[in-house]
């Protein structure tokens, strides 16, 4: 992992935040905790560019998080079973109601124009704040549907019991904020300003918003032929053309996306820099515990994800038309190069902590017990899968320093814009454009073009088949980037997860010997990293857990409920249909 250069803007912003006493997050939202309305920035905050930047940086910190650890547990990426009643009206699971941050944005939008900062500087600062507000509202909408639109910093004298706006009104509001931001942002921030919101970010994000608006989630009665798809196509095509014209594109090497910084594929990054802001990847929770501390088990890939990666020629494992044979006993051989870029399996080289020859073992009595996936080891109540995640890991860090991982989080990268464009193109009668995106993604991954130049894709695919191909390609290209669950949800495909059992791959024998027959020589070979993946035999087995074994994803999860305490405090709020007492229709 390449250690990246310092980010001057981040250092300055955090220093100002500390000196001014600004916080990165606050308590509850303005519609719930009226006592918080007494908190207001001090006089002069918006008269100086440095203090405004500190205030804005605090908004960035409150809004944009790091790597989405364990989001794959909700889908078919990583271990962990989502059982019944995961989401209720009473609990805080899958609730997003950030009106405390919205209020701070609105304060800035109201106070900055009255300050003493040059109007030209004001316009860029206001544009960034409007993007943040649009981002917050978009997340609320895809969680819950329409929510109250608040555009001024409410005071104690205001009516705080605000009703929900329609979902259509909220989308219009989000797009309006984004359009105003785009018109006042610079084309592209770089250098010391890398990590700020610019036109590239806002244009790309607008395409994503309109893709959601067109999606089956919001249009269940007309999922793929509604008029919103054309808006999504035009916005995403425009974003792609803008990015292409301004130096963005796919990197030549897939792994460089996550191992270098400030490059042409990262459109908007949450910047991490040691020692100011670290461990966004939560590497301490993702590494095998033998080379970490405190915790492990995060982002452990399941067998479904391993099977999803094609062979080197782009054909699926076991496809008779593939040039490569497939066997579970050598499941790692001749795979799409992204397989090894994302997954670590038993016996694979995984040079953590500067140990260049280190191999990762998972077999009982060969691996350290904290890393093993077996029937008689510790951890039967805390899953293992027999696989580990490699993406975003700074392999050179020793265990005692694992928390200083400062890999940037790619909140939006060029590949995602391509997928958004491809989806909209396919649904609006431009299949060749969609297929070209898939070819470009696969070519960069290192998949062989084949004699037909299709990179393993099936010629003459239907609209439905292209739709599935796009979703599948995004599943593997963006594994562990927090996309899969939301993609299935917006396509109303959660039934694919409902009732699902999850599996891992267990190393059962080493050179023909079971775990209870392991010899001192076997252990010595493991200690010397001389046992290879092919020295073991494998079996696909269900994950070992004392909890639920079957995923539960009911229909009502397409829109999450408003938390009950919000409804209790504001009688003008309506609950979503499908939840207890729900009357609000969150669809378009």
N, C-alpha and C positions, 0 to 999 in steps of 0.2 A: 504494500500500500504506500503510495507516494505521500510524503508529508508536504502539505501545501503551504503556500506563502501566507503571510499575515494579511488580514483584511482590515485596513486602516479605519474604514468607516465604522465597522463593528466595534473596534477598540474605543474609538472616540465616543460613540453613542452610549456604550455601556458605562464608560467613565462619567459621562454627563448624567446618566440615569442615577448612578450612585451618589454623585455630588449633589443632585437636586432632590434626592429622596423620592423620585418617581418609582412606582411599583410596576412590575410586569403583569400582574393580575390583581383583581380585587375580589370582593365577596360576591354576593348575589346580585340579581338583576334589578334594574330600576323599577320594574313593575311589581317586584316582590318586597324589596327592602328599602322603604322610603327613607330610613335613617341615613342611607348612603348618599342621599341627595345633598347632604351638607358638605360633602367632599367636593372641592372645586379647585382648579389650579390657581396658584398664587398670582398676584398682580405682576405683570411684566413677562409672564411665561411666553406670551405670543408676540413679544416685541423684539425678540432676538432669535436669529436663525439657529444658533446652537441649542438654545433651550427648546425651540420647537422641534428640532431634530431629535432631541432626547425624548420629548413627549411622544413623537411619532414612533421612535424606536421601541418605546414601551408598548405601543399599540401593536407593532409587529410581533413583539415577544408574546403578547397575550393571544394573538390570533393564529400564528403559524407555528405548529408543533414540529417535532422531529419524526424519525422513522416510526411507522405505525406497528409497533411490536405486537405480535400475536393476533393481528386482524385476520390472518389466514385461518385462525381457529374457527372463525364464523363461516368459512367456506371449505373448499376442497384443496387447500394449500398445506395447512399444518395441523398438528395434533390438537387435542382439546375438543370436547364434545359440548355443543350447545344444546342443553336439555330443555324440557318443558318449563314454561314460566320464566324464561330468561329475561323477558321484558314484561313489566307490569306497569300499571298506572302509578303505583306507589314508589317503585324503586327508581334509582337514577340512571339505570342502564339505557343507553341509546337515547338520551335526552340532550338537546342542545338549545339553550335559551340564554344567549350571551348579551343580555341587554345592558349589563354593566359596561361592557366594552363598547357597545353601540352608543351609549350615552357619552363616553369619553371621546368617541369619534365626532359625535354631534357637537360637543363642546368646542373641539378644534375647528370644525367647519363654521361655527358661529363666531368664535372669538378671533380667529386669525385675520379675517378681512378687516377687523377694527384695530389690528395691531400696527406696529411701525415697520414691518418688514416690506421690502420692495415688492410691488405687485407681481413682477416677473417671477420672483422666488416663491411668492405665495401660491401661484397657479400650480406649480409642480407639487408642492406640499399638499395642497388641497386635493389634487388628483390622486395622490397616493392614499390619502384618507378615504376618499370616495371608493377606491378599489377595495380597501379593507372593509368598509361597510357593505359593499356588494358581496364580498366573499362571505361575510358573516350571515347575511340574509340568505344567500344561496344555500349554505349548509343547513340553516334552519328549515328552508323550504324542502330540501330533499330528505330531511329527517321527518318533518311534521306536516308539510303542506303550507298553506297560507298562514302567516303570522302577523301580529300588529306592526304596521309600518310607522316608525317613530323617526322624525327628521329634526327634532329640536331637543336640546337637553332639558328634560322635564324638571320642574321645580316642585316643591312641596305644595304650592298653590294650584298646580295643574291637576287635571283629572287623570289619575294614573290607571284607572280601570278601563283600559283600551280594548276594544274588540279586535278580533282577527280580521285582517284583510283577506280577500280571496287569493287563491294561488295565482291566478292570472294577473292580478294587480301587483303581487309581489314580483313575479317575473318581469313585468314592465318596469318596476322600480329598480330592480337589479340591473337591467339592460341600460336604463337611463343613466345610472351612476357610472357604469362601465364606459358608455359612450362619452360622457363628460370627462372621465379620466383619460381616455385614449386621446382626446383632443388637446390635452394639456400636458401630457407626459412626453419625455424625450424618447426617441426611437429605441435606444438601447443604453443601459448603464453597464459599465465595465470598470476594471481596475479597482480603485479604492471604493467605488460606489457599487461594486458587484453585490447583489443581494437585495437591491432596491427594486421596487415595482416600476416597470417601464411599459412602453407601448407593446413590446413583444409579449410581456406577461399579460397585459389586459386584453389584447386581441385574442391570444390563445385561450384565455379563460372565458371570454365571451362565447367562443365556439363551444366550449364544454357546457356552459350554462344552457345554450340553445339546444344542444344534443339531449340534455336531460329534459328540457321542456317538450321535445318531440317524442320522448321515449314512451314505451308502454306503461311505465309506472304512472305517468300523469295522464295517459290517454288509453285507458283499458278497453274502451269500446271501439277504438280505431287505432291500433298500436303502431302500424307501419305505413299507413297511407294518409295520415293527417297532414295538413298544410305546414305544420311547424318543421317538418323534415327539410323542406326547401330552405327555410331560414337557417337551419343548422348547417346545411350543405354550403350555402353561400358564405356564412361566417367562418367556417372551418377552412374552406378553400382560400378565402381572403387571408386568414391567419397564416396558412402554409405559405402562400405566395409572399407575404410580408416577411416571414422568417427566412425564406430562401433568398430574398433580395438583401437581407441584412446579415448574412454570414452564418445563419444557424443551419444545422443539419445533423445527420447521424454521424457519430464518431466511427472511425474505421474499426476500432476494437471495442467490443461490447463491455469488457471488464473495465475499460478506461472511464466509462460513464460514472462509475462509483469509486474509482481510485485516483482520480484527478479532480481539480476544481476549476471553476471559471472557464468552462469550455463551451463549444458551440452547440452541444446537445442540451445543456441545462438552461432552460428558459427562465425559470425562477427557482432559486435555491434558498433554503434556510441555512444560513452560514454558521458553521461551527468553527471555533478557533481556540486552541489550547493556549492559555489556561482560562480565558474569559467565559467561554461557552463550550461545553464538552458533553460527550456521552449521549448525543441525540439518537445514536444507533442502539443504545442500551446493549453494547457488546458484552457487558458483564452478564447479561441474562441470555444471550444467544450462544456464546461459546460453550463448548463442552466444559463441565464443571472442573475437570482435571486441569484445565488451563485458564480458569477464571476464578471468581470469588463471589460469594453471597448468594448466587442463584443461577439456575440454568433451566433449560426447557423451552426457551422462547424461540419462536419461528422454526420449530422442528418439522421438516418436510414429511408429508405422508406419502404412501405408495401411489395414491392417485396422481399426485403431482409428478412423481418420478416417471410414471407411465405416460404422462401427457407429452413429454418431450419426444420429438420424432428421432429417427435415425439420421445419420449424416446426409442422406439423400433426401431428407424431408418427408419420407414415408413413415407411417406410424409403426411402432414395434409390432412385429408379427405379420405385417402386410406382405402378402405373397409377391407383390410387385416390387418390393424393396430389393436393392442390390445387397443388402446386409441381413444376415440371419440374426434372429433374436432368441435369447434363452435367458430365463430368470437367473440362472446360475452365472451369467456374465452380463447382467443387465446394464452395466456401465459402458460396455464396449460399443464403439461406432455410433455414438449418440451425437445429436445436435450439440455443438460446443457449449451452448448455454447450460446444458445439463451439469457439466463440471464447474461452470462459473457460478452456479447457484447451490449445488448440492455437494455434500461430503458423505461418503459411504464407508463401510467397514474395509479397512486396509488401504484406503486412499491416502495419498500424501496430503497432509494438512499442516504446513510449517508454522504453527503458532509459537509465539514467544521466542522467535528467532531460531527455533530448532528446525533447520532446513530439511533434515531427513525424517522428521516426525511423521508417523502414520497414525490415523485415527482408527481405533479398534472399538467394536461394540459387542463382541461375543463375550458371554459370561465366562469368567475365569481367565480370559485373555485380556480384555479391557479392564481398566480400573472400574470398580463397581459403580462409581458415580456417572460413568459414561455408558454403561452397558444396557442393552435391551435384551432381557431374558426373563424366564419365568420364576427364577428363584433368587433374584437379586433384590437389593433395596430399591424402593421406588415403585412398587407395584401400584401404589395409589397416586403416583405422579408420573404421567406418561413419558415414555421414550418411544422413538419411532425407528431407531436403527439408522437414522440419517440426521445430518446437521446442515445448517445453512452457512454458506460462505459469503453471500452478498453483503457488502458494506463493512466487512471486518478488516481491521488494521492488524494483520497477522503478526507484525513485528513486535507488538506491545507485550511486555511480560505481564503475568497475572496481577501483580500488585499495582500496575498502572493501567489496567484495562479500562478504567473509567475515563481516561483522557481521550478516548476515541473522538476525533473531531472531523469525521467524514460529513460533508455537507448533505443535507436532505434535499433531493430533487423534487420539490413540490410539483413542478411541471417540467417535463422534458419533451424534446422534439418528437420522440417516438409516440408519446401519448397524443400529441396533436395529429400525427399521421393516422393513428387508430380512429380518432374522432372524425377526421376527414373521410376515412375509408368507410366507416359506418354510414355516415350521412350520404356519401356518394352512392353506396349500394342501394339505399332506400329511395333514391331519387332518380334511378335509371342510368347510373354511371358505373356499371360493374367493372369495366376495364380499369377505371381509376382506382377502385378498391383493390383489385387484384394486383395492380402495380405496387401499391403500398405493401402488400404482403410479400411480394417478391423483394422489395427493397429491404424490408426488415429481415427477411431470411438470408439475403445475400450478405448483409452486415454481420449476421450471426455466424456465418461460415458454413452454411448449408450448401451442398453442391447444387449447381444449376440444373444438371441433367441434360440429356440430349434435346429435350423439348423446351429448355429454358424456363421451366415452371417451378423449380426449386421444391419439387415434391408435391405441389398443389395439383388438384384434379382439374384437368381442362374442362371447359364447358359447364362450370358450376352454375346452379340456379341461384336466384336471389337468397333463398333460405340457406342454401349450402354456403354461400359467401358469408352470410351473416354468422353462421356457426364457425367458419374458418377464421373470421376476424376475432371473435370472442376467444377461440382457442389459442390463437397466436398471442393475443394480449395476456392470456392466462400465464403463458410460460415466459414471455418477454419481460413482463412486469411483476413476476412473482415476488412476494414479500414487500411490494410497494403500496399495499393498501387499496388495490383496484378490484380484485376479484369479487368480493362479496357485493360491492356496490354495482358492478356490472351485471351480475345475475339479478340483483334486486330491481334495477331500473328496466331490465328486460322482462320482468315478472317471471323469472325462472327459479325462484327459491324452491319450487317443488323438486328441483334436482338435488337439493340438499336435504329436504325433509325426509326423514327416515334413513338417511345415509349412515353406514357404519364406516369407521376409519381403520386403516391398516398400515402396518409398517413392514420392514423387511428384517428378519432375524437371522443372524449368522448362527447356524446350528452345530456345525462341525468344522474342525480345523484339521486338514490332512486326514480326514476320515474318523477323527476322534470327537466325541461329544464333549460337552462342558465338563462332565464328571470324569472324563478320561484324559483331560489335558495333562501333559507331562511338563516337568521342569524345563525340558528343552523347548517346548512350545512357548512357555512364558519367556524364556531367555530370548527366543527369536523375536517375540513381540517387543521386548524391551530394546532390542537392537534394530527395530523397525524393518525386519527382513521378511515378515509375513506379508504376502501380497493378497489383494482381493480374491484372486483365483485359487488361493490355498484353502478357501472356505466353501462350504455349501450353505444355501439360503432357503428360507421359506417365508412366504408372505403370510403374516398372521395379524389378527385383530389387535388393536392397541390394548395394553393391559391397564385397566383402570377400575377402581371401586365405585366410580360414579356412573352416570348414564353412558350407554353405549350407542345410542341412536340419536342423530341430530333431529331437532325439532324446529321447523321453520313454517309456522302457520301463515295463512293468507293475509292476516291482518298486519303482518310485519312490513308490508309494502309502505305503510305510513306508521311511524311510531307515535305513541300517545303523548299528549301534553301531560307533564307530571301533575299529579293530583294537588300538590301544595300550591301550584300556580293557579289552578282553577278555584281553589278555596279562597285565595286572596283576591282574585279578580273574577267576579261573577259574570262579567261580560265575555269571558273566554268560553268557547265551545270545545268539547272534546271531539276527537276524530271519530268518524263512523267506524264501527267494528270494535270499538272499545267501550267499556261500560258507560252508558248514558250518552254515547257519542252521537252528535247531530251534524257535525261539520264535514262537508265533502271536500277532501283535499285534492281531488283531481281537477283537470281543466274542463 
